Amino acid sequence: MLGLGTRNVGAAVAPLLAAAELDPRATVMVVLGVPLQILVSLVAAAWFARDAKRASA
């Protein structure tokens, strides 16, 4: 689950770099999406760790 949310950054950047005319708003959306993906991954990891501790107790 954690990998699914973070592995698509390259897929989002590739069309931006291949486009002849680059929209700055699209670049900002991708750049802002990276920290958001990191934040969501950290929250999900903490949640799964809590559930794993509860299951092993």
Residue pairs with C-beta under 8 A, 6 or more apart in sequence:
1 44
1 48
2 41
2 44
2 45
5 37
5 40
5 41
5 44
6 37
6 38
6 41
9 30
9 33
9 34
9 37
12 30
12 33
13 30
16 22
16 26
16 27
16 30
